[in-house]
Amino acid sequence: MLALVGCTESPTGEAKPVVNWQERATRIPEDSLQAGATYLSVYSQIYSQSEHRTFNLTVTVSLRNTNTADTVYIQSVDYYDTSGEAIRKYIRQPVFIAPMETVEIVIAEDDLQGGTGGNFYFDWLTPAGSQPPYFEAVMISTYGSQGLSFSTQGHPVGTPRKHP
């Protein structure tokens, strides 16, 4: 079973998935591929005024293929909370990101599972000589006329975990 990425509201008020991971499922080509892993910090909440008060945020995680001709393959997308406990696995089989495409994961403002120190871990493959995927998160919240937003960028963490 695949986890739902995040939802947007359609004009009729129905929730619809941001990404259908099943439609993106693919087999990894036999070509020579370079493997990598990336860490991305995200914040479902940030502290406000003291350590006893938090402010909730909507998180948009962007998985970007910066190659103009080569497809990127993502083997795993795992979300962890502040204490390092696994929250959810977004994919169960490899998926593709087409050249210059962006795929997004949205964590709703009322989903506080990640807490003040949520983390994503991505395992990926690219054709030899291609650019690695780029991972970025934008956190935002607005109340009344006040708004808060900031972003984080992914960091390479070396060799990916083993995948069947």
C-alpha positions as CSV (number, residue, x, y, z in Angstrom):
1,M,0.0,0.0,0.0
2,L,1.3,3.5,-0.9
3,A,1.0,6.4,1.4
4,L,-0.8,9.5,0.4
5,V,1.7,12.3,-0.3
6,G,-0.4,15.3,0.7
7,C,-3.6,16.7,-0.5
8,T,-4.9,19.8,-2.2
9,E,-8.5,20.8,-2.3
10,S,-10.3,20.8,-5.6
11,P,-12.9,23.4,-6.5
12,T,-15.6,21.0,-5.3
13,G,-13.9,20.7,-1.9
14,E,-12.7,17.1,-2.4
15,A,-9.2,16.2,-1.3
16,K,-7.0,15.0,-4.2
17,P,-3.4,13.6,-3.9
18,V,-0.6,15.9,-5.0
19,V,1.3,13.0,-6.5
20,N,0.1,9.6,-7.6
21,W,3.2,7.5,-6.8
22,Q,1.7,4.4,-8.5
23,E,1.6,6.2,-11.8
24,R,5.3,7.2,-11.3
25,A,6.4,3.6,-10.5
26,T,9.1,2.3,-12.8
27,R,11.8,-0.3,-13.3
28,I,15.3,0.8,-12.8
29,P,17.2,0.6,-16.2
30,E,20.1,-1.7,-16.6
31,D,22.3,1.2,-17.7
32,S,25.2,2.3,-15.5
33,L,23.7,4.5,-12.8
34,Q,25.3,6.5,-10.0
35,A,23.7,6.1,-6.6
36,G,23.4,8.7,-3.9
37,A,21.5,9.7,-0.8
38,T,20.3,13.1,0.4
39,Y,19.1,14.5,3.8
40,L,16.5,17.3,4.1
41,S,15.4,19.0,7.3
42,V,11.8,20.1,7.5
43,Y,9.8,21.9,10.2
44,S,6.1,21.2,10.9
45,Q,6.4,23.5,13.9
46,I,8.9,26.1,15.1
47,Y,9.3,27.6,18.5
48,S,7.7,31.0,19.1
49,Q,8.5,33.3,22.1
50,S,9.8,30.3,24.2
51,E,10.3,26.6,24.2
52,H,6.8,26.2,25.5
53,R,5.0,27.7,22.5
54,T,5.1,26.4,18.9
55,F,3.8,27.8,15.6
56,N,2.5,25.3,13.0
57,L,3.7,25.3,9.4
58,T,2.7,23.8,6.0
59,V,5.6,22.0,4.5
60,T,6.2,21.7,0.7
61,V,9.0,19.3,-0.2
62,S,10.2,19.6,-3.8
63,L,12.0,16.7,-5.5
64,R,13.6,18.3,-8.6
65,N,15.3,16.9,-11.6
66,T,17.7,19.5,-12.9
67,N,18.8,17.5,-15.9
68,T,17.5,18.6,-19.3
69,A,17.7,15.2,-20.9
70,D,18.1,12.5,-18.2
71,T,15.5,10.9,-16.0
72,V,16.2,10.6,-12.2
73,Y,15.1,7.6,-10.2
74,I,14.0,7.8,-6.6
75,Q,14.3,4.5,-4.6
76,S,13.0,5.7,-1.3
77,V,11.5,8.8,0.4
78,D,11.3,8.4,4.2
79,Y,10.0,10.9,6.7
80,Y,11.2,10.9,10.3
81,D,10.2,13.0,13.4
82,T,12.3,15.1,15.7
83,S,13.4,12.1,17.7
84,G,14.4,10.1,14.6
85,E,11.4,7.8,14.6
86,A,10.1,6.8,11.1
87,I,6.7,8.5,10.4
88,R,6.0,7.3,6.9
89,K,7.4,5.8,3.7
90,Y,6.2,7.7,0.7
91,I,7.2,5.1,-1.9
92,R,7.4,1.3,-1.9
93,Q,9.0,0.9,-5.3
94,P,11.3,3.1,-7.5
95,V,9.7,6.1,-9.2
96,F,10.9,8.4,-11.9
97,I,11.2,12.2,-12.2
98,A,11.4,13.3,-15.9
99,P,13.9,15.8,-17.1
100,M,13.3,19.3,-15.6
101,E,10.3,18.0,-13.7
102,T,9.4,18.8,-10.1
103,V,7.4,16.4,-7.8
104,E,6.0,17.7,-4.5
105,I,5.1,16.3,-1.1
106,V,2.8,18.5,1.0
107,I,2.6,18.1,4.7
108,A,-0.5,19.9,6.0
109,E,-0.3,22.6,8.7
110,D,-2.3,20.4,11.1
111,D,0.0,17.4,10.6
112,L,2.4,17.9,13.5
113,Q,4.0,14.4,13.4
114,G,7.4,15.8,12.3
115,G,7.5,18.3,15.0
116,T,10.3,20.9,15.3
117,G,13.0,18.7,13.8
118,G,11.5,16.6,11.0
119,N,13.7,14.9,8.5
120,F,13.5,13.4,5.0
121,Y,15.9,10.8,3.7
122,F,16.1,10.2,-0.1
123,D,17.9,7.4,-1.9
124,W,18.2,8.1,-5.7
125,L,19.9,7.0,-8.9
126,T,20.9,9.0,-12.0
127,P,22.6,8.1,-15.2
128,A,26.4,8.4,-15.0
129,G,27.5,12.0,-15.6
130,S,24.1,13.4,-14.8
131,Q,23.3,15.9,-12.1
132,P,21.9,14.6,-8.8
133,P,18.3,15.5,-8.0
134,Y,17.8,18.6,-6.0
135,F,15.7,18.5,-2.8
136,E,14.3,21.6,-1.1
137,A,11.5,22.4,1.4
138,V,9.5,25.5,1.9
139,M,7.7,26.0,5.2
140,I,4.9,28.6,5.4
141,S,2.1,29.8,7.6
142,T,-0.2,32.8,7.6
143,Y,-2.5,34.1,10.3
144,G,-4.5,37.3,9.6
145,S,-2.2,39.7,7.9
146,Q,1.0,38.1,9.3
147,G,3.0,35.5,7.3
148,L,6.1,33.4,7.9
149,S,8.1,31.4,5.4
150,F,11.6,29.9,5.0
151,S,13.3,27.2,3.1
152,T,15.8,24.4,3.6
153,Q,18.0,22.6,1.1
154,G,19.0,19.0,0.9
155,H,22.5,17.8,1.7
156,P,24.3,14.8,0.2
157,V,24.9,12.1,2.8
158,G,26.9,9.6,0.9
159,T,26.0,6.0,-0.1
160,P,22.3,5.1,-0.2
161,R,20.9,2.3,1.8
162,K,20.5,-1.2,0.3
163,H,17.4,-1.7,-1.8
164,P,16.1,-5.0,-3.2
